[in-house]
Amino acid sequence: MHIEVEQKFPLEDVAGVERRLCALGAREEDVVEQVDQYFNHPARDFAQTDEALRLRSVAADNFITYKGPKLDATTKTRREIELPLPSGSAMAADFARLLESLGFRPVGIVRKTRRRFSVPWQGKSIEAAVDQVDGLGQFLELELLATETDLDAAKSSIASLASAVGLFRNERRSYLELLLAGREATIATATPLLR
């Protein structure tokens, strides 16, 4: 079983962060457009259980991902199961219809442009992603896959890399949670006008 260890940071100085990553030996891998559709379970509220079910499309490639509840209070460490699906936009639409037919409810869509880097750090290769998220802005995600035996070492590596890059304001909420919170704030602000 793989556990995803992740920390995410809002960015104000993207160019400066990228320069610091490159100075540490990071190499840019690629730039991808990702469209993530999230679904809620028909019998339990994933917002309450801190789980996620995501259908991701990257160009023609599709993936279905389950993310379990966060395992600690400082990182976004969680069990993750990701499976590839057949390619193509028609397949993604068909799979979304399948989930809805089974009672899963669409919750939201997150669209982002992701610039991926591989950073050699403390004997590991940490994935760094500079994300431009529609409706939210820019973030840096640092991620490692770990097992239960090397979980603490993975968390420590990510925290020390974040510190070396000069990032200290960790955001534990997912992009979906941030978008939904923004939507709720907009509705709350507009509600008095409707009275």
C-alpha positions as CSV (number, residue, x, y, z in Angstrom):
1,M,0.0,0.0,0.0
2,H,1.3,3.4,-1.0
3,I,0.8,6.5,1.1
4,E,0.9,9.9,-0.5
5,V,2.9,12.4,1.6
6,E,2.2,15.9,0.4
7,Q,2.5,19.5,1.4
8,K,1.1,22.4,-0.6
9,F,2.0,26.1,-0.3
10,P,0.3,29.2,-1.9
11,L,2.9,31.1,-4.0
12,E,3.4,34.8,-4.4
13,D,6.9,34.7,-6.1
14,V,6.7,31.8,-8.5
15,A,9.9,32.7,-10.4
16,G,11.8,33.0,-7.1
17,V,10.6,29.5,-5.9
18,E,11.5,28.0,-9.3
19,R,15.0,29.5,-9.1
20,R,15.5,28.1,-5.6
21,L,14.3,24.7,-6.8
22,C,16.7,24.7,-9.8
23,A,19.6,25.8,-7.5
24,L,18.9,22.7,-5.5
25,G,19.2,20.5,-8.6
26,A,15.6,20.3,-9.7
27,R,15.0,19.4,-13.3
28,E,11.8,20.4,-15.0
29,E,9.9,17.4,-16.4
30,D,6.8,18.6,-18.2
31,V,3.8,20.9,-18.3
32,V,0.4,19.3,-18.2
33,E,-3.2,20.4,-18.1
34,Q,-5.2,18.4,-15.6
35,V,-9.0,18.3,-15.2
36,D,-10.1,16.7,-12.0
37,Q,-13.8,15.8,-11.4
38,Y,-14.7,15.0,-7.8
39,F,-17.6,12.8,-6.7
40,N,-19.3,12.3,-3.4
41,H,-20.3,8.8,-2.1
42,P,-24.0,7.9,-2.2
43,A,-24.0,6.6,1.5
44,R,-21.5,8.8,3.2
45,D,-20.3,12.4,2.9
46,F,-16.7,12.5,1.8
47,A,-16.4,16.1,3.2
48,Q,-17.2,14.6,6.6
49,T,-15.0,11.5,6.3
50,D,-12.1,13.4,4.7
51,E,-12.0,11.1,1.7
52,A,-11.9,11.9,-2.0
53,L,-12.9,10.1,-5.3
54,R,-11.4,11.8,-8.3
55,L,-11.6,11.2,-12.1
56,R,-8.5,12.9,-13.6
57,S,-8.0,13.6,-17.3
58,V,-4.5,14.6,-18.5
59,A,-4.7,15.1,-22.2
60,A,-6.2,11.8,-23.5
61,D,-5.1,9.9,-20.3
62,N,-7.7,9.1,-17.6
63,F,-7.2,7.9,-14.0
64,I,-9.6,7.1,-11.2
65,T,-8.2,7.9,-7.7
66,Y,-9.4,7.2,-4.2
67,K,-7.8,9.2,-1.4
68,G,-8.3,8.2,2.2
69,P,-8.5,10.5,5.2
70,K,-5.5,12.6,6.1
71,L,-3.3,10.8,8.6
72,D,-1.8,13.7,10.5
73,A,-2.3,17.3,11.4
74,T,0.5,19.0,9.5
75,T,0.7,17.3,6.0
76,K,-1.7,16.0,3.5
77,T,-0.5,12.4,4.1
78,R,-3.1,9.9,3.1
79,R,-3.6,6.5,1.6
80,E,-4.0,6.7,-2.2
81,I,-5.2,4.2,-4.8
82,E,-4.9,5.3,-8.4
83,L,-5.8,3.2,-11.4
84,P,-5.4,4.0,-15.1
85,L,-8.5,4.0,-17.3
86,P,-8.8,3.7,-21.0
87,S,-7.8,6.9,-22.9
88,G,-10.0,9.5,-24.5
89,S,-12.5,12.1,-23.5
90,A,-15.5,9.8,-24.4
91,M,-14.1,7.3,-21.9
92,A,-13.9,9.9,-19.1
93,A,-17.5,11.0,-19.8
94,D,-18.7,7.4,-19.8
95,F,-16.9,6.7,-16.5
96,A,-18.4,9.8,-15.0
97,R,-21.9,8.6,-16.1
98,L,-21.2,5.2,-14.6
99,L,-20.3,6.8,-11.2
100,E,-23.5,8.9,-11.3
101,S,-25.6,5.8,-12.3
102,L,-24.2,4.1,-9.1
103,G,-25.3,7.1,-7.0
104,F,-22.1,9.1,-6.8
105,R,-22.8,12.8,-7.0
106,P,-20.6,15.3,-8.9
107,V,-19.1,17.8,-6.4
108,G,-16.9,20.0,-8.5
109,I,-14.2,20.3,-11.1
110,V,-10.7,21.5,-10.6
111,R,-8.7,22.7,-13.6
112,K,-5.0,23.4,-13.4
113,T,-1.8,23.8,-15.4
114,R,0.9,21.8,-13.6
115,R,4.7,22.3,-14.2
116,R,6.4,19.3,-12.7
117,F,9.9,19.1,-11.4
118,S,12.0,16.3,-10.0
119,V,14.1,17.4,-7.0
120,P,16.9,15.2,-5.6
121,W,16.7,15.7,-1.8
122,Q,18.1,13.6,1.0
123,G,18.6,10.5,-1.2
124,K,15.0,10.8,-2.6
125,S,13.4,12.2,-5.7
126,I,10.7,14.6,-4.5
127,E,8.0,15.6,-7.0
128,A,7.5,19.4,-7.0
129,A,4.6,20.8,-9.0
130,V,4.0,24.4,-9.6
131,D,0.2,24.6,-10.2
132,Q,-1.8,27.4,-11.7
133,V,-5.3,26.5,-10.5
134,D,-8.3,28.2,-12.1
135,G,-10.1,30.4,-9.6
136,L,-7.4,30.0,-6.9
137,G,-4.0,31.1,-8.1
138,Q,-0.6,29.5,-7.9
139,F,0.7,26.9,-5.5
140,L,3.7,24.6,-5.0
141,E,3.0,20.9,-4.1
142,L,5.8,18.7,-2.8
143,E,5.0,15.0,-2.9
144,L,6.6,11.6,-2.1
145,L,5.1,8.2,-2.1
146,A,6.0,6.2,1.0
147,T,5.2,3.0,2.8
148,E,4.3,2.8,6.5
149,T,7.9,2.0,7.4
150,D,9.4,5.1,5.8
151,L,6.5,7.5,6.4
152,D,8.3,9.7,9.0
153,A,11.4,10.0,6.8
154,A,9.3,11.1,3.9
155,K,7.4,13.7,5.9
156,S,10.8,15.0,7.3
157,S,12.3,15.2,3.7
158,I,9.3,17.2,2.4
159,A,9.4,19.6,5.4
160,S,13.1,20.2,5.1
161,L,12.8,20.8,1.3
162,A,10.0,23.3,1.9
163,S,12.1,25.1,4.4
164,A,15.1,25.2,2.1
165,V,12.9,26.7,-0.6
166,G,11.6,29.3,1.9
167,L,8.1,28.1,2.2
168,F,6.4,27.9,5.6
169,R,2.7,28.5,5.1
170,N,1.4,25.0,4.4
171,E,-2.2,24.7,3.1
172,R,-3.8,21.4,4.1
173,R,-7.1,21.9,2.3
174,S,-7.4,20.4,-1.2
175,Y,-8.0,22.5,-4.2
176,L,-11.5,21.3,-4.3
177,E,-12.0,22.3,-0.6
178,L,-10.6,25.8,-1.4
179,L,-12.8,26.2,-4.4
180,L,-15.9,25.1,-2.4
181,A,-15.0,27.4,0.5
182,G,-14.7,30.3,-2.0
183,R,-18.0,29.5,-3.5
184,E,-19.7,29.3,-0.1
185,A,-18.2,32.7,0.9
186,T,-19.5,34.2,-2.3
187,I,-23.0,32.8,-1.6
188,A,-22.9,34.1,2.0
189,T,-21.9,37.5,0.8
190,A,-24.6,37.6,-1.8
191,T,-27.4,36.2,0.5
192,P,-28.1,39.5,2.4
193,L,-28.8,41.2,-0.9
194,L,-31.5,38.6,-1.6
195,R,-33.5,39.4,1.6
